């Protein structure tokens, strides 16, 4: 079958400014290596990024490229659709962050997982030696010019799946527009989550380049997942996890997920005020970066709370604050939440995924800074979710939800219905690549 978009896949040559980009990376590399001595997040996976450690890969396949944990989650949602539409092809994931790499390996959905190398030709060639990409699918955000060009020059088809763009990201990409713009234009189909993402991407690629709207890949099969999750909760409420956390069916619980530095102080202050009305209220805090867990626990103790860490076998189950220093449990813990607080939006980092608790039928509260999830926040605000500007509004909303069971249940139903309305991105993206004819 011939590809209906075949003319778009002709390799147009390397952008003339590419050597300047490589020179910039070469100058930056010593600083990165020096930083790795002091910063563990940079040190993790360093040798793999330099191409010194190679992960086992098939000889050829479809290469999906992700940045971190969030994009890995989106890629995992896309896997069933790709296996159904392009059966028989190996799926390889390249992910830059070490935490994203660990998640993908644990998930076991891909036929190979590598840490994305630094975007220099020797690193890319060393990392993918022996592997031939038949297609490259960039998940959501970021662009790796050298990796993209390496795949294109080997005849790979390239696509952007559910492209995400913020004004800040666009400003950075425009610094290298002759390169980044050319790389985006090499991708067909070029798809975006929502109109705002498409509008920003258009400023990079120029007018006349078609961009299809597909929605957010993270919610591709959210209806199926929610149905399975609801059945599981109805059957057992995940009794094993609940027992290990010291929770009962009568527990009033706030789950603060994906919090960033500085946000815990606001949350702890609000929690202290709520304890006056709800003495048995419990709080679980799941930091976005798990290495911050012990520091957060110390902050909670300094405020006089009874504190436990998830990784420890705590004997006193009558904790007030539990800090999750484990990976992969937040989504399950949301199942037990009376109300969810989603972090990121109360500080400078920007909000995290507020749909994950909402689809479980949990009222969700989030901050005003949500550039990455602006569309989802607008959908949820007033329909199962609440955008609050400060601690005072946070306390007011939480108090209303905790004190009125019938109101909370009504809001919970609205949250789930709103979240389910966001599904369908996987199917829409597959329609965009229906004309692909992968060479063997």
C-alpha positions as CSV (number, residue, x, y, z in Angstrom):
1,X,0.0,0.0,0.0
2,X,1.4,3.4,-0.9
3,X,1.5,6.1,1.6
4,X,-1.0,8.9,1.0
5,X,1.6,11.4,2.3
6,X,4.7,10.1,0.6
7,X,6.0,13.4,-0.8
8,X,6.3,14.7,2.8
9,X,9.0,12.1,3.7
10,X,11.7,13.2,1.3
11,X,14.8,14.1,3.2
12,X,15.4,17.8,2.5
13,X,19.0,17.9,3.7
14,X,20.6,19.1,6.8
15,X,19.8,22.6,8.0
16,X,22.8,24.8,7.3
17,X,22.8,26.0,11.0
18,X,23.2,22.5,12.3
19,X,27.0,22.7,12.8
20,X,26.4,25.8,15.0
21,X,24.0,23.8,17.1
22,X,26.5,21.0,17.5
23,X,29.2,23.5,18.5
24,X,27.0,24.9,21.2
25,X,26.4,21.4,22.6
26,X,30.1,20.6,22.6
27,X,30.8,23.8,24.5
28,X,28.0,23.0,26.9
29,X,29.0,19.4,27.5
30,X,31.9,20.1,30.0
31,X,29.5,22.1,32.2
32,X,27.0,19.2,32.1
33,X,29.7,16.7,33.1
34,X,30.9,19.0,35.9
35,X,27.3,19.4,37.1
36,X,26.9,15.6,37.2
37,X,29.4,15.4,40.0
38,X,27.1,17.4,42.3
39,X,23.6,16.8,40.9
40,X,22.3,13.2,41.0
41,X,19.5,13.8,38.5
42,X,22.1,14.7,35.9
43,X,24.5,11.9,37.0
44,X,21.8,9.2,36.5
45,X,22.1,7.6,33.1
46,X,25.1,9.8,32.2
47,X,27.2,7.1,30.5
48,X,24.2,5.9,28.6
49,X,23.6,9.4,27.2
50,X,27.2,9.5,26.1
51,X,26.7,6.3,24.3
52,X,29.1,4.2,26.5
53,X,26.3,1.9,27.7
54,X,24.1,0.2,25.1
55,X,20.8,-1.3,25.8
56,X,19.7,-4.5,23.9
57,X,17.6,-3.5,20.9
58,X,16.0,-5.4,17.9
59,X,17.5,-4.9,14.5
60,X,14.7,-2.6,13.4
61,X,11.4,-1.2,14.6
62,X,9.4,1.9,15.3
63,X,11.2,4.4,17.6
64,X,9.1,6.4,20.1
65,X,10.8,9.4,21.7
66,X,9.8,10.7,25.1
67,X,11.2,13.2,27.5
68,X,10.2,12.1,31.0
69,X,7.6,10.1,33.0
70,X,4.6,12.0,31.7
71,X,5.5,11.4,28.0
72,X,6.3,7.8,28.8
73,X,2.8,7.5,30.1
74,X,1.4,8.9,26.9
75,X,3.6,6.6,24.9
76,X,2.3,3.6,26.9
77,X,-1.3,4.6,26.0
78,X,-0.4,4.7,22.4
79,X,1.2,1.2,22.3
80,X,-2.0,-0.9,22.1
81,X,-3.2,1.2,19.1
82,X,0.2,0.9,17.3
83,X,0.2,-2.9,17.9
84,X,-3.3,-3.2,16.5
85,X,-2.6,-1.0,13.4
86,X,1.0,-1.9,12.7
87,X,1.2,-5.5,13.9
88,X,4.5,-7.3,13.8
89,X,6.7,-4.3,14.3
90,X,9.0,-3.9,17.3
91,X,8.3,-0.8,19.4
92,X,11.4,0.8,20.9
93,X,11.2,3.7,23.4
94,X,13.9,6.4,23.8
95,X,13.4,8.4,27.0
96,X,15.7,11.1,28.3
97,X,15.0,11.1,32.1
98,X,16.2,8.3,34.2
99,X,12.9,8.2,36.1
100,X,11.1,7.8,32.8
101,X,13.5,5.1,31.7
102,X,12.8,3.1,35.0
103,X,9.0,3.5,34.5
104,X,9.2,2.2,31.0
105,X,11.3,-0.8,31.9
106,X,8.9,-1.7,34.8
107,X,5.9,-1.3,32.5
108,X,7.3,-3.9,30.1
109,X,5.2,-2.6,27.2
110,X,8.0,-1.9,24.8
111,X,10.4,-4.3,23.0
112,X,13.4,-2.1,23.9
113,X,14.0,0.9,26.1
114,X,17.0,3.2,25.9
115,X,18.0,6.4,27.6
116,X,18.0,9.2,24.9
117,X,21.6,10.1,24.2
118,X,23.0,13.7,24.2
119,X,22.0,15.1,20.8
120,X,25.5,14.8,19.2
121,X,26.2,12.6,16.3
122,X,28.8,10.3,18.0
123,X,26.4,9.8,21.0
124,X,23.4,9.0,18.8
125,X,25.3,6.6,16.6
126,X,26.8,4.8,19.6
127,X,23.5,4.5,21.4
128,X,21.6,3.1,18.4
129,X,24.3,1.1,16.8
130,X,22.8,-2.0,15.0
131,X,19.2,-0.6,15.1
132,X,17.4,0.7,12.1
133,X,14.4,2.9,12.7
134,X,11.5,2.4,10.3
135,X,9.6,5.3,11.8
136,X,10.1,7.9,14.6
137,X,7.2,9.1,16.6
138,X,7.9,12.1,18.9
139,X,5.6,12.0,21.9
140,X,4.1,15.4,22.9
141,X,7.1,17.8,23.5
142,X,10.7,18.6,22.9
143,X,12.7,17.9,19.7
144,X,16.0,16.2,19.2
145,X,17.4,17.5,15.9
146,X,20.3,15.1,15.6
147,X,18.2,12.1,16.5
148,X,15.4,13.1,14.2
149,X,17.8,13.7,11.3
150,X,19.6,10.5,12.0
151,X,16.3,8.6,11.7
152,X,15.3,10.6,8.5
153,X,18.6,9.9,6.8
154,X,17.9,6.2,7.3
155,X,14.6,6.4,5.6
156,X,12.4,6.6,8.6
157,X,9.0,8.2,8.5
158,X,8.6,10.8,11.3
159,X,5.5,12.1,13.1
160,X,4.7,14.3,16.1
161,X,2.1,12.6,18.3
162,X,-0.2,14.9,20.3
163,X,2.3,17.8,20.2
164,X,2.4,20.0,23.3
165,X,3.7,23.5,23.3
166,X,3.9,26.3,25.9
167,X,5.0,29.9,25.3
168,X,8.1,29.3,27.3
169,X,9.0,26.2,25.3
170,X,8.3,28.1,22.0
171,X,10.6,30.9,23.1
172,X,13.5,28.4,23.6
173,X,12.8,26.6,20.3
174,X,12.8,29.9,18.4
175,X,16.4,30.5,19.5
176,X,17.3,27.7,17.1
177,X,14.4,28.2,14.7
178,X,16.4,27.4,11.5
179,X,17.0,24.0,13.0
180,X,14.0,23.2,15.2
181,X,11.5,24.6,12.7
182,X,13.0,22.4,10.0
183,X,12.8,19.3,12.2
184,X,9.1,19.9,13.0
185,X,8.5,20.4,9.2
186,X,10.1,17.0,8.6
187,X,7.3,15.3,10.6
188,X,4.2,14.2,8.8
189,X,1.7,13.9,10.3
190,X,2.2,16.9,12.6
191,X,-0.5,16.6,15.3
192,X,-1.2,18.7,18.4
193,X,-3.3,18.2,21.5
194,X,-5.4,21.3,21.3
195,X,-5.8,24.6,19.3
196,X,-3.5,26.5,21.6
197,X,-0.7,24.0,21.1
198,X,-1.3,24.0,17.4
199,X,-1.2,27.8,17.3
200,X,2.2,27.9,19.0
201,X,3.7,25.2,16.9
202,X,2.5,27.1,13.8
203,X,4.7,30.0,14.8
204,X,7.6,27.7,14.7
205,X,6.9,25.8,11.4
206,X,5.3,28.7,9.5
207,X,2.0,29.1,7.8
208,X,0.9,26.5,5.3
209,X,2.0,23.5,7.4
210,X,-1.1,21.4,8.3
211,X,-1.4,20.5,12.0
212,X,-4.2,18.1,13.1
213,X,-5.8,18.2,16.5
214,X,-6.0,14.8,18.2
215,X,-6.3,15.6,22.0
216,X,-4.1,14.3,24.8
217,X,-2.6,10.8,24.3
218,X,-2.5,10.3,28.1
219,X,-6.3,10.0,28.0
220,X,-6.6,7.8,24.9
221,X,-8.1,4.8,26.7
222,X,-9.2,6.5,29.9
223,X,-12.7,5.2,29.6
224,X,-11.5,1.6,29.6
225,X,-9.1,2.2,32.4
226,X,-11.7,4.0,34.5
227,X,-14.2,1.1,34.1
228,X,-11.6,-1.4,35.1
229,X,-10.5,0.8,38.0
230,X,-14.1,1.3,39.2
231,X,-14.7,-2.5,39.1
232,X,-11.6,-3.1,41.1
233,X,-12.5,-0.5,43.7
234,X,-16.1,-1.8,44.0
235,X,-14.8,-5.4,44.4
236,X,-12.0,-4.9,47.0
237,X,-11.1,-1.2,47.3
238,X,-7.6,-2.5,47.0
239,X,-7.7,-3.9,50.5
240,X,-4.0,-4.9,50.6
241,X,-2.7,-1.4,49.8
242,X,-5.3,0.2,52.1
243,X,-4.3,-2.1,55.0
244,X,-0.6,-1.4,54.4
245,X,-1.3,2.3,54.6
246,X,-3.4,2.1,57.7
247,X,-6.5,3.3,56.0
248,X,-10.1,2.2,56.6
249,X,-13.3,2.8,54.7
250,X,-14.2,5.6,57.1
251,X,-11.0,7.5,56.6
252,X,-11.3,11.1,55.4
253,X,-8.2,11.6,53.2
254,X,-6.7,14.3,51.2
255,X,-4.1,13.1,48.6
256,X,-1.7,15.8,47.5
257,X,-0.1,14.5,44.3
258,X,2.9,15.6,42.3
259,X,3.8,18.4,44.6
260,X,6.8,20.7,44.0
261,X,9.2,22.5,46.3
262,X,7.4,25.3,48.2
263,X,3.9,23.9,47.8
264,X,4.0,21.6,50.8
265,X,4.2,24.6,53.1
266,X,0.9,25.9,51.7
267,X,-0.7,22.4,51.9
268,X,0.5,21.8,55.5
269,X,-0.9,25.2,56.6
270,X,-4.3,24.5,55.0
271,X,-4.3,21.0,56.5
272,X,-3.7,22.5,60.0
273,X,-6.7,24.7,59.6
274,X,-8.9,21.9,58.4
275,X,-8.0,19.7,61.4
276,X,-9.9,22.1,63.6
277,X,-13.1,20.9,61.9
278,X,-12.1,17.4,60.9
279,X,-9.7,16.0,63.7
280,X,-9.5,12.5,62.0
281,X,-8.6,14.0,58.6
282,X,-5.5,12.4,57.0
283,X,-3.1,13.8,54.4
284,X,-0.9,11.8,51.9
285,X,1.8,13.8,50.1
286,X,3.3,12.4,46.9
287,X,6.2,14.7,45.7
288,X,6.8,15.0,42.0
289,X,10.5,14.1,42.7
290,X,10.7,11.2,45.2
291,X,14.1,12.3,46.5
292,X,12.5,15.2,48.3
293,X,10.4,12.9,50.4
294,X,12.5,12.9,53.6
295,X,12.8,16.6,53.6
296,X,9.0,16.9,53.3
297,X,8.6,14.5,56.2
298,X,10.9,16.7,58.3
299,X,8.9,19.8,57.4
300,X,5.7,18.0,58.5
301,X,7.2,16.9,61.8
302,X,8.4,20.5,62.5
303,X,4.8,21.6,62.2
304,X,3.8,19.1,64.9
305,X,2.1,16.4,62.7
306,X,2.4,12.7,63.3
307,X,4.4,11.6,60.2
308,X,5.2,8.3,58.4
309,X,7.2,7.4,55.3
310,X,5.7,4.9,52.9
311,X,9.0,3.0,52.6
312,X,9.2,2.2,56.3
313,X,7.2,-0.3,58.2
314,X,5.6,2.2,60.5
315,X,4.1,0.7,63.7
316,X,2.0,3.7,64.6
317,X,-0.8,3.5,62.0
318,X,-2.4,6.6,63.5
319,X,-0.4,9.0,61.3
320,X,-1.7,12.3,60.2
321,X,0.7,12.9,57.3
322,X,2.1,10.1,55.1
323,X,4.8,10.9,52.5
324,X,5.0,8.6,49.5
325,X,8.7,7.9,48.9
326,X,7.8,5.1,46.5
327,X,7.3,5.1,42.7
328,X,4.2,4.2,40.8
329,X,1.7,4.2,43.7
330,X,0.1,7.6,43.4
331,X,-2.5,6.5,40.9
332,X,-3.6,3.7,43.2
333,X,-3.6,5.9,46.2
334,X,-6.0,8.3,44.4
335,X,-8.5,5.5,44.6
336,X,-8.8,6.1,48.4
337,X,-8.9,9.9,48.3
338,X,-11.8,11.9,49.5
339,X,-10.4,14.9,47.7
340,X,-7.3,15.3,45.6
341,X,-4.9,18.2,45.6
342,X,-2.7,18.3,42.4
343,X,0.6,20.1,42.7
344,X,2.6,22.2,40.4
345,X,0.1,25.0,39.9
346,X,0.8,26.7,43.2
347,X,4.5,27.4,42.3
348,X,6.6,28.3,39.4
349,X,6.9,24.8,37.8
350,X,3.3,24.7,36.4
351,X,0.5,22.2,37.2
352,X,0.6,18.5,36.9
353,X,-2.1,16.0,35.6
354,X,-5.4,16.7,37.3
355,X,-7.4,14.3,35.1
356,X,-5.9,11.2,36.7
357,X,-7.8,11.6,40.0
358,X,-10.8,13.1,38.3
359,X,-11.5,10.0,36.2
360,X,-11.5,7.9,39.4
361,X,-14.4,10.0,40.6
362,X,-12.4,12.2,43.0
363,X,-13.0,15.9,43.3
364,X,-9.8,17.7,42.4
365,X,-8.3,21.0,43.5
366,X,-5.4,22.6,41.6
367,X,-3.5,25.9,41.4
368,X,-3.8,28.7,38.8
369,X,-0.4,28.1,37.0
370,X,-1.2,25.2,34.6
371,X,0.3,26.0,31.2
372,X,0.8,22.3,30.3
373,X,-2.7,21.3,31.3
374,X,-4.5,24.6,30.5
375,X,-7.2,22.9,28.4
376,X,-7.9,20.2,31.0
377,X,-8.0,22.7,33.8
378,X,-10.5,24.8,31.9
379,X,-12.7,21.7,31.3
380,X,-12.6,20.6,34.9
381,X,-12.9,23.9,36.6
382,X,-16.5,24.1,37.9
383,X,-17.2,20.6,36.5
384,X,-15.6,18.4,39.1
385,X,-12.5,20.5,39.7
386,X,-11.6,23.7,41.4
387,X,-8.9,26.2,40.5
388,X,-7.9,28.0,43.6
389,X,-5.6,31.0,43.8
390,X,-4.2,30.8,47.3
391,X,-4.4,29.0,50.7
392,X,-7.6,30.8,51.8
393,X,-9.5,29.6,48.7
394,X,-8.0,26.1,49.1
395,X,-9.2,25.8,52.7
396,X,-12.7,27.1,51.7
397,X,-13.1,24.6,48.9
398,X,-11.8,21.6,50.9
399,X,-13.9,22.4,53.8
400,X,-17.1,22.5,51.7
401,X,-16.2,19.1,50.1
402,X,-15.3,17.4,53.3
403,X,-18.3,18.6,55.3
404,X,-21.1,17.8,52.8
405,X,-21.2,14.2,51.6
406,X,-24.0,14.7,49.1
407,X,-22.3,17.7,47.5
408,X,-19.0,15.9,47.3
409,X,-20.6,12.9,45.6
410,X,-22.2,15.2,43.1
411,X,-18.9,16.9,42.3
412,X,-17.2,13.5,42.1
413,X,-19.6,12.4,39.4
414,X,-19.0,15.6,37.5
415,X,-15.2,15.1,37.7
416,X,-15.5,11.6,36.3
417,X,-17.8,12.6,33.4
418,X,-15.6,15.5,32.5
419,X,-12.5,13.4,32.5
420,X,-14.1,10.7,30.3
421,X,-15.0,13.3,27.7
422,X,-11.3,13.9,27.0
423,X,-10.6,10.4,25.6
424,X,-10.0,9.4,22.0
425,X,-6.6,10.8,21.0
426,X,-5.1,7.4,20.2
427,X,-7.7,6.6,17.6
428,X,-7.4,10.1,16.0
429,X,-3.6,9.8,15.8
430,X,-3.9,6.4,14.1
431,X,-6.1,7.9,11.4
432,X,-3.4,10.4,10.7
433,X,-0.8,7.7,10.1
434,X,-3.2,5.4,8.1
435,X,-1.3,6.1,4.9
436,X,2.1,4.9,6.3
437,X,3.9,2.3,4.3
438,X,6.8,1.1,6.4
439,X,9.7,-0.5,4.6
440,X,11.0,-3.8,5.9
